[in-house]
Amino acid sequence: MKPRVSSATAWIASTLAAVLFLAAPLPVAAKGEASPEIDVLTLEGAIQPITAQVIVQAIDRAEKEKREALVIRLDTPGGLDTSMRDIIKRILVSEVPVVVYVAPAGSRAASAGTFITLAAHVAAMSPGTSIGAATPVNVGGGDVGKSDLARKVKNDAVSYIRSLAAQRARNADWAEKAVTEGKSINETEALRIHVIDLIARDDDELLRALDGRTVTVAGLTRTLHTKDAIRHEVKPSWRQAFFSKIVDPNVAYILFILGFYGILFELSNPGAVLPGVVGGICILLAFLAFQALPINLTGLALILFAMILFAADVKVQSHGILSVGGVIALILGSLLLLGGNGGAAHVSIWVIGTVVGATVLFFGFVVGAAFRSQRRKPVTGREGLLGERGTALTELKPAGKVFVHGEYWDARSEEPIEEGAPVVVDQVDGMRLRVRRA
């Protein structure tokens, strides 16, 4: 005979079973783990000190927030060697995987951009992009040349880029050719010869391709989990965005020239105020940019000398000789102003041509106006009366009255002149005119 179980006992047993079931650990799949997060930074334009500052801060932020990775969307023609090395140093010691993604289509990672891409933990490119052309260049945009110093610069760049490629197990031989021969390739060839790690059409495809990839970060092996990752766009501060525009060599050069225009105009027209204020601000901003750029003092001196020659030609009648000298000094100074070591940013030859052309036209107009004003006949004072035509108010035999230049004058003539006859002023004797028949 089976023992009977009371309804109270059955209820207690059921409740206890339910509690034990709810308290039991859930399967791993049901835990609802947090989605991975990545930071995305977009960089366009020349590599310069503000660029380096932005990237270093982005890596610091990614480490602090413990991001899965930092993606740098890159499009650059190159830039300053010192800024490039600051960026690479920070990437090499980063505790967060740094992915350099040359994108969107039509972008490039040239010169300094090639070094930065090869230094990344993962190098990726979008279709329709290119990488390479890492030969050190001088201010004119060409090869640094065959001097001993040039060879040292190139050898240093070769050693550096081979070291970066070897550290990331990439094609060091091609990397060397990118420096010595200026080789440049598209994304398909870069992937084929193992210069980059993958090709991705957009950010979504990039994150899917990165998912499950193993990278070495700070000496430790990590597996990336980027599929469906939450993205955080990282942007420069407004101060960094503003000063990055000023530090651009072309902008700094234009500000420098405009500043001198304003100051010269103020000196030529004291009391105008506005040109002097604007010129002073432009000069100060230009010098702020020059602190971060490789300034050639000879180039700076030549530009200053050019402005002095232009200003002098307005005051001194040199028949344009001073202006010609100013143009030559301005061109040479502009070419030399922003030079330096290999990879240094330089002023576009088109910007130089435009500025020099505008300067020639401006000062040509000013000097021409000054020349015409010097040759123009005076219209006031004693000199203004010479050659003026008038009318005899009385008979001149030999003295009488004439009406010249809107005024009545005592006049004298060497020959008799009848009343009402037209006369011309030949000489001014104090308050009396010497006239002749017109």
Rosetta blueprint (number, residue, H / E / L):
1 M L
2 K L
3 P L
4 R L
5 V L
6 S L
7 S H
8 A H
9 T H
10 A H
11 W H
12 I H
13 A H
14 S H
15 T H
16 L H
17 A H
18 A H
19 V H
20 L H
21 F H
22 L H
23 A H
24 A L
25 P L
26 L L
27 P L
28 V H
29 A H
30 A H
31 K L
32 G L
33 E L
34 A L
35 S L
36 P L
37 E E
38 I E
39 D E
40 V E
41 L E
42 T E
43 L E
44 E E
45 G L
46 A L
47 I E
48 Q L
49 P H
50 I H
51 T H
52 A H
53 Q H
54 V H
55 I H
56 V H
57 Q H
58 A H
59 I H
60 D H
61 R H
62 A H
63 E H
64 K H
65 E L
66 K L
67 R L
68 E L
69 A E
70 L E
71 V E
72 I E
73 R E
74 L E
75 D E
76 T E
77 P L
78 G L
79 G E
80 L L
81 D H
82 T H
83 S H
84 M H
85 R H
86 D H
87 I H
88 I H
89 K H
90 R H
91 I H
92 L H
93 V L
94 S L
95 E L
96 V L
97 P L
98 V E
99 V E
100 V E
101 Y E
102 V E
103 A L
104 P L
105 A L
106 G L
107 S L
108 R E
109 A E
110 A E
111 S L
112 A H
113 G H
114 T H
115 F H
116 I H
117 T H
118 L H
119 A H
120 A L
121 H L
122 V E
123 A E
124 A E
125 M E
126 S L
127 P L
128 G L
129 T L
130 S E
131 I E
132 G E
133 A L
134 A L
135 T L
136 P L
137 V E
138 N L
139 V L
140 G L
141 G L
142 G L
143 D E
144 V L
145 G L
146 K L
147 S L
148 D H
149 L H
150 A H
151 R H
152 K H
153 V H
154 K H
155 N H
156 D H
157 A H
158 V H
159 S H
160 Y H
161 I H
162 R H
163 S H
164 L H
165 A H
166 A H
167 Q H
168 R L
169 A L
170 R L
171 N L
172 A H
173 D H
174 W H
175 A H
176 E H
177 K H
178 A H
179 V H
180 T H
181 E L
182 G L
183 K L
184 S E
185 I E
186 N E
187 E H
188 T H
189 E H
190 A H
191 L H
192 R H
193 I L
194 H L
195 V L
196 I L
197 D L
198 L E
199 I E
200 A L
201 R L
202 D L
203 D H
204 D H
205 E H
206 L H
207 L H
208 R H
209 A H
210 L H
211 D L
212 G L
213 R L
214 T E
215 V E
216 T E
217 V E
218 A L
219 G L
220 L E
221 T E
222 R E
223 T E
224 L L
225 H L
226 T L
227 K L
228 D L
229 A L
230 I E
231 R E
232 H E
233 E E
234 V E
235 K L
236 P L
237 S L
238 W H
239 R H
240 Q H
241 A H
242 F H
243 F H
244 S H
245 K H
246 I H
247 V L
248 D L
249 P H
250 N H
251 V H
252 A H
253 Y H
254 I H
255 L H
256 F H
257 I H
258 L H
259 G H
260 F H
261 Y H
262 G H
263 I H
264 L H
265 F H
266 E H
267 L H
268 S H
269 N L
270 P L
271 G L
272 A L
273 V L
274 L H
275 P H
276 G H
277 V H
278 V H
279 G H
280 G H
281 I H
282 C H
283 I H
284 L H
285 L H
286 A H
287 F H
288 L H
289 A H
290 F H
291 Q L
292 A L
293 L L
294 P L
295 I E
296 N L
297 L H
298 T H
299 G H
300 L H
301 A H
302 L H
303 I H
304 L H
305 F H
306 A H
307 M H
308 I H
309 L H
310 F H
311 A H
312 A H
313 D H
314 V H
315 K H
316 V L
317 Q L
318 S L
319 H L
320 G L
321 I H
322 L H
323 S H
324 V H
325 G H
326 G H
327 V H
328 I H
329 A H
330 L H
331 I H
332 L H
333 G H
334 S H
335 L H
336 L H
337 L H
338 L E
339 G L
340 G L
341 N L
342 G L
343 G L
344 A L
345 A L
346 H L
347 V L
348 S L
349 I H
350 W H
351 V H
352 I H
353 G H
354 T H
355 V H
356 V H
357 G H
358 A H
359 T H
360 V H
361 L H
362 F H
363 F H
364 G H
365 F H
366 V H
367 V H
368 G H
369 A H
370 A H
371 F H
372 R H
373 S H
374 Q H
375 R H
376 R L
377 K L
378 P L
379 V L
380 T L
381 G H
382 R H
383 E H
384 G H
385 L H
386 L L
387 G L
388 E L
389 R E
390 G E
391 T E
392 A E
393 L L
394 T L
395 E L
396 L E
397 K L
398 P L
399 A E
400 G E
401 K E
402 V E
403 F E
404 V E
405 H L
406 G L
407 E E
408 Y E
409 W E
410 D E
411 A E
412 R E
413 S E
414 E L
415 E L
416 P L
417 I E
418 E L
419 E L
420 G L
421 A L
422 P E
423 V E
424 V E
425 V E
426 D E
427 Q E
428 V E
429 D E
430 G L
431 M L
432 R E
433 L E
434 R E
435 V E
436 R E
437 R E
438 A L
